Amino acid sequence: MAYQSIGRGSTANDGTGDDLRAGAAKVNSNFVEIYTKLGDGTTLTSDSVVLLDTVQTLTNKAIDTQTNTI
């Protein structure tokens, strides 16, 4: 699944963004994908995660979303 952005509309309360239910569904889907990629679907791992072909230990690290690097 690809990342799902929540439509906020052009201006506050203009009716062009996602409603609360659709926005919540997108948030849930995004978190399910993260928990599935970095854990067992329910909990996140605190050990090593295989990223592409390299193993990285996730301890106080930040993921750069522009380059997908740690």
PEBELKA-V566153 format. One record per pair of residues at least 24 apart in sequence whose C-alpha atoms are under 7 Angstrom apart, sorted by sequence separation. I is the first residue (numbers start at 1). J is the second residue. D is the distance in Angstrom with one decimal. If there is no record, write none. Layout:
i->[I;I]
j->[J;J]
d->[D;D]
//
This chain:
i->[4;3]
j->[30;30]
d->[6.6;6.2]
//
